[in-house]
Amino acid sequence: MSMRQDAPEEQKRFYDSDAWQRCRSEYLSMRGGLCERCEAHGIIRPARIVHHKEYISVHNMTDPSILLCFDNLEALCQDCHNKEHHKNNRRYRIDEYGRVVARA
């Protein structure tokens, strides 16, 4: 289950916290502000999102090794982040430009 459904207040507090803001900023800086997945394919795109590889849940909401550990983070552009979170969605698909679109 996603934190957005289970405990939005806890999630909001975490993402608004100084600890997360510092971690996010340092991680983006360390990655040069570029999307890691695009860069792996020779494409240079700015990262806007720091994604948790192991998704945040009510079960790990207090675990700093999940929340604030660089090993669990990935700098992503919006398109790559959309692909990650919508890859198993049957109502939507990712088009050739990386956009989420409704299935016909």
C-alpha positions as CSV (number, residue, x, y, z in Angstrom):
1,M,0.0,0.0,0.0
2,S,1.2,3.5,-0.7
3,M,1.7,6.0,2.1
4,R,-0.7,8.4,0.2
5,Q,-3.6,6.0,0.9
6,D,-2.6,4.9,4.4
7,A,-1.3,7.9,6.2
8,P,-1.1,11.1,4.2
9,E,-0.3,13.2,7.3
10,E,2.7,11.2,8.2
11,Q,3.9,11.2,4.6
12,K,3.4,15.0,4.3
13,R,5.3,15.6,7.6
14,F,8.2,13.4,6.3
15,Y,8.4,15.2,2.9
16,D,8.2,18.6,4.6
17,S,10.9,17.7,7.2
18,D,14.3,19.4,7.3
19,A,15.9,16.0,7.2
20,W,14.3,15.0,3.9
21,Q,14.8,18.4,2.4
22,R,18.5,18.2,3.2
23,C,18.8,14.6,2.0
24,R,17.0,15.3,-1.2
25,S,19.1,18.4,-2.0
26,E,22.4,16.6,-1.2
27,Y,21.3,13.6,-3.3
28,L,20.3,15.7,-6.3
29,S,23.6,17.6,-6.1
30,M,25.6,14.4,-5.8
31,R,23.9,13.1,-9.0
32,G,24.5,16.4,-10.8
33,G,20.8,17.2,-11.0
34,L,20.3,14.6,-13.8
35,C,17.8,11.8,-14.2
36,E,19.7,8.6,-13.5
37,R,17.6,6.4,-15.9
38,C,17.8,8.8,-18.8
39,E,21.5,9.3,-18.2
40,A,22.0,5.5,-18.4
41,H,20.6,5.6,-21.9
42,G,22.7,8.6,-23.0
43,I,20.0,11.1,-22.5
44,I,20.5,14.2,-20.5
45,R,17.4,15.4,-18.6
46,P,17.1,17.3,-15.4
47,A,15.9,15.3,-12.4
48,R,13.0,16.9,-10.5
49,I,12.1,14.0,-8.2
50,V,14.1,11.9,-5.7
51,H,12.4,8.6,-5.8
52,H,12.5,5.9,-3.1
53,K,13.4,2.6,-4.7
54,E,11.8,0.7,-1.8
55,Y,8.6,2.6,-1.6
56,I,7.6,4.2,1.7
57,S,4.9,2.4,3.6
58,V,3.4,2.4,7.1
59,H,5.8,-0.4,7.9
60,N,9.0,1.5,7.2
61,M,7.9,5.1,7.8
62,T,10.4,5.4,10.7
63,D,13.3,3.5,9.2
64,P,16.1,5.9,8.2
65,S,17.8,3.2,6.1
66,I,14.7,3.4,3.8
67,L,13.8,7.1,4.1
68,L,17.2,8.8,4.1
69,C,19.7,6.3,2.8
70,F,21.3,7.3,-0.6
71,D,21.3,3.6,-1.5
72,N,17.5,3.6,-1.6
73,L,17.2,6.8,-3.6
74,E,17.2,7.6,-7.3
75,A,17.1,11.0,-9.1
76,L,14.4,10.9,-11.8
77,C,12.7,13.2,-14.3
78,Q,9.0,13.4,-14.2
79,D,8.6,11.0,-17.1
80,C,10.7,8.3,-15.6
81,H,8.9,8.7,-12.2
82,N,5.6,8.3,-14.0
83,K,6.8,5.2,-15.8
84,E,7.9,3.7,-12.4
85,H,4.6,4.3,-10.7
86,H,2.3,3.5,-13.6
87,K,4.1,0.5,-15.1
88,N,1.5,-2.0,-13.7
89,N,-1.5,0.1,-14.3
90,R,-4.1,-1.5,-16.6
91,R,-6.0,1.7,-17.2
92,Y,-3.1,3.7,-18.4
93,R,0.0,3.1,-20.5
94,I,3.2,5.0,-21.2
95,D,3.4,6.4,-24.8
96,E,6.6,6.6,-26.9
97,Y,7.3,10.0,-25.3
98,G,7.1,8.8,-21.8
99,R,3.7,10.3,-21.0
100,V,1.0,8.5,-19.1
101,V,-2.1,8.1,-21.4
102,A,-5.4,6.3,-21.0
103,R,-5.6,2.9,-22.7
104,A,-8.0,2.7,-25.6
